[in-house]
Amino acid sequence: MRAVIQRVSEARVKVEGSVLGEIGPGLLALLGIAKPDTAADAEFLAEKILNLRVFPDHAGKMNRSLLDAGGALLVVSQFTLYGDCRKGRRPSFDDAAPSEQARPLYERFIEVARRSGLRVETGVFQAHMDVFLVNDGPVTLLVESA
């Protein structure tokens, strides 16, 4: 499982012109799921992201987690994170999990994140989405379960 996380001052996701998920300060997580991934990967990655110290402390050092900072999390499914561009001119998505496998793992990730008590917003699994964000920092990281 792979996520690109961005520390944001605000973010939102729209589907068919309607805003479905919107947060203020926090993290945007673009979440990709691979064929070998399991529920354990979803749980690990959710916990990792919630506890990753990417928010500044009083001295300005990245020393506080999303849980410490009390921000929100916007989770957007992103199968293209498993696009392999090494050969040819068209990405191969052979490593991405099929939707019937990926959807329950995406939902498990969200369930674990919501158990934290933080506000968790989402896009729509498999929908065409417009994602808007203001990257704070900018801070952008790749986090993987494997």
KATA-V186448 format. One record per residue. N is the residue number from 0. RES is the residue in three letters. SS is DSSP state (helix for helix, strand for strand, loop for the rest). OMEGA is omega in whole degrees, 0 to 359 (999 if undefined). BURIAL is b if it has 24 or more other ideal C-beta (glycine too) atoms within 12 Angstrom, else e. Layout:
n: <N N>
res: <RES RES>
ss: <SS SS>
omega: <OMEGA OMEGA>
burial: <BURIAL BURIAL>
This chain:
n: <0 1 2 3 4 5 6 7 8 9 10 11 12 13 14 15 16 17 18 19 20 21 22 23 24 25 26 27 28 29 30 31 32 33 34 35 36 37 38 39 40 41 42 43 44 45 46 47 48 49 50 51 52 53 54 55 56 57 58 59 60 61 62 63 64 65 66 67 68 69 70 71 72 73 74 75 76 77 78 79 80 81 82 83 84 85 86 87 88 89 90 91 92 93 94 95 96 97 98 99 100 101 102 103 104 105 106 107 108 109 110 111 112 113 114 115 116 117 118 119 120 121 122 123 124 125 126 127 128 129 130 131 132 133 134 135 136 137 138 139 140 141 142 143 144 145>
res: <MET ARG ALA VAL ILE GLN ARG VAL SER GLU ALA ARG VAL LYS VAL GLU GLY SER VAL LEU GLY GLU ILE GLY PRO GLY LEU LEU ALA LEU LEU GLY ILE ALA LYS PRO ASP THR ALA ALA ASP ALA GLU PHE LEU ALA GLU LYS ILE LEU ASN LEU ARG VAL PHE PRO ASP HIS ALA GLY LYS MET ASN ARG SER LEU LEU ASP ALA GLY GLY ALA LEU LEU VAL VAL SER GLN PHE THR LEU TYR GLY ASP CYS ARG LYS GLY ARG ARG PRO SER PHE ASP ASP ALA ALA PRO SER GLU GLN ALA ARG PRO LEU TYR GLU ARG PHE ILE GLU VAL ALA ARG ARG SER GLY LEU ARG VAL GLU THR GLY VAL PHE GLN ALA HIS MET ASP VAL PHE LEU VAL ASN ASP GLY PRO VAL THR LEU LEU VAL GLU SER ALA>
ss: <loop strand strand strand strand strand strand strand strand strand strand strand strand strand strand loop loop strand strand strand strand strand strand loop loop strand strand strand strand strand strand strand loop strand loop loop loop loop helix helix helix helix helix helix helix helix helix helix helix helix helix loop loop loop strand strand loop loop loop loop loop strand strand strand loop helix helix helix helix loop loop strand strand strand strand strand strand loop helix helix helix helix loop strand loop loop loop loop loop loop loop strand loop loop loop strand loop loop helix helix helix helix helix helix helix helix helix helix helix helix helix helix helix helix helix loop loop loop loop strand strand strand loop loop loop loop loop loop loop strand strand strand strand strand strand strand strand strand strand strand strand strand strand strand loop loop>
omega: <186 175 166 180 179 174 186 169 173 177 176 178 180 174 181 176 181 176 181 178 182 178 169 181 179 181 168 178 172 192 176 184 182 182 182 186 181 176 179 177 180 180 180 184 178 180 179 182 179 186 181 185 183 179 185 172 182 180 179 178 177 187 182 179 174 178 179 185 180 179 180 181 173 183 181 178 187 183 182 174 176 174 180 185 185 183 175 184 179 179 173 180 182 182 181 178 174 187 181 174 186 184 180 178 174 179 178 177 181 179 179 179 181 177 181 183 178 175 180 178 182 167 178 181 177 178 169 186 169 182 180 179 169 183 182 177 359 175 179 183 173 181 182 179 183 999>
burial: <b b b b b b b b b b b b b e e e e e e b b b b e b b b b b b b b b b e e b e e e b b b b b b b b b b e b e b b e e e e e e e e e b b b e b e b b b b b b b b b e b b e e e e e e e e e e e e b b b e e e e b b e b b b b b b e b b e e b e b e b b b b e b e e e b e b e b e e b e e b e b e b e b e>
